[in-house]
Amino acid sequence: MFKRLTKSIAAAGRGLKFVFRSQYNFRAQTAAGVIVFALSIIFPLARWERILILLLILMVLVMEILNTALEYFNDLLKPRLHHYVRDIKDATAGAVLLTALFAAVIGLMIFIPHFINLVR
């Protein structure tokens, strides 16, 4: 059982390494997440706000990983097998965009009052 678990963890690590190395958007989103998390430590946020920030960062990164996996899978199919391949890729990219936009809006709702207090 332990051997199977270590193999699963190693495979997941390889997947994360692959996505990080091959996907510019994932690297950019990771960098943005690190910056936002650092800001959440610097500013006096409530515990629930920090937890929400972490969950939003996680959601964006997971959506990007799923988008990458589906894009690679769809690239195996190619449009010659079905014309929906492009639509599927566009829909998953849209899901990433929507997640990132809402994460940004919620992040701004959390941080703007703290920035205002800093300026005062």
C-alpha positions in Angstrom: 0.0 0.0 0.0 2.8 2.5 0.9 4.6 1.6 -2.4 1.4 2.4 -4.4 1.0 5.7 -2.5 4.6 6.8 -3.2 4.1 5.9 -6.9 1.0 8.0 -7.0 2.6 10.9 -5.3 5.6 10.6 -7.7 3.3 10.6 -10.7 1.5 13.7 -9.4 4.8 15.4 -8.9 5.8 14.6 -12.5 2.5 16.1 -13.7 3.0 19.3 -11.7 6.5 19.6 -13.0 5.4 19.0 -16.6 2.7 21.7 -16.3 5.0 24.2 -14.6 7.7 23.7 -17.3 5.5 23.6 -20.3 2.8 26.1 -19.6 3.6 29.8 -19.4 0.1 30.7 -18.0 0.6 28.3 -15.1 4.0 29.8 -14.3 2.5 33.3 -14.5 -0.5 32.3 -12.3 1.8 30.6 -9.8 3.9 33.8 -9.6 0.8 35.9 -9.1 -0.4 33.5 -6.5 2.8 33.8 -4.6 2.7 37.6 -4.7 -1.0 37.6 -3.6 -0.2 35.2 -0.7 2.7 37.3 0.4 0.4 40.3 0.4 -2.0 38.4 2.5 0.7 37.8 5.1 1.9 41.5 5.0 -1.6 43.0 5.4 -3.6 42.3 8.6 -6.2 40.1 7.0 -8.6 38.0 9.0 -7.9 34.2 9.0 -11.0 33.5 6.8 -9.7 36.1 4.3 -6.3 34.3 4.1 -8.1 30.9 3.7 -10.2 32.3 0.9 -7.2 33.8 -0.8 -5.5 30.4 -0.7 -8.6 28.6 -2.0 -8.9 31.1 -4.9 -5.2 30.6 -5.8 -5.7 26.8 -5.7 -8.8 27.0 -7.8 -7.1 29.0 -10.6 -4.1 26.7 -10.6 -6.2 23.6 -10.6 -8.4 25.0 -13.5 -5.2 25.7 -15.5 -3.9 22.1 -14.9 -7.3 20.7 -16.0 -7.3 22.9 -19.0 -3.8 21.8 -20.0 -4.7 18.1 -19.5 -7.9 18.5 -21.7 -6.0 20.4 -24.4 -3.4 17.7 -24.6 -6.1 15.0 -24.7 -8.0 16.9 -27.4 -4.8 17.3 -29.4 -4.7 13.5 -29.7 -8.2 13.6 -31.2 -7.5 16.5 -33.6 -10.4 18.1 -35.4 -10.4 15.3 -38.0 -12.2 13.1 -35.4 -14.7 15.7 -34.4 -15.3 19.4 -34.9 -16.1 19.9 -31.2 -12.5 19.6 -30.3 -11.9 23.4 -30.8 -15.1 24.1 -28.8 -14.0 21.9 -25.9 -10.6 23.6 -25.8 -12.3 27.1 -25.9 -14.7 26.1 -23.2 -12.0 24.9 -20.8 -9.9 28.1 -21.5 -13.1 30.1 -20.7 -13.4 28.2 -17.5 -9.9 29.2 -16.5 -10.5 32.8 -17.5 -13.8 33.0 -15.5 -12.1 31.5 -12.4 -9.2 33.9 -12.7 -11.5 36.9 -13.2 -13.7 36.1 -10.2 -10.6 35.3 -8.1 -9.2 38.7 -9.0 -12.5 40.5 -8.1 -12.8 38.7 -4.8 -9.1 39.5 -4.1 -9.7 43.2 -4.8 -12.7 43.2 -2.5 -10.5 41.8 0.2 -7.4 44.0 -0.4 -8.8 47.4 -1.4 -9.9 48.3 2.1 -6.5 47.4 3.5 -4.8 49.5 0.8 -7.1 52.4 1.6 -6.2 52.1 5.3 -2.5 52.1 4.4 -2.8 55.4 2.5 -4.8 57.1 5.3 
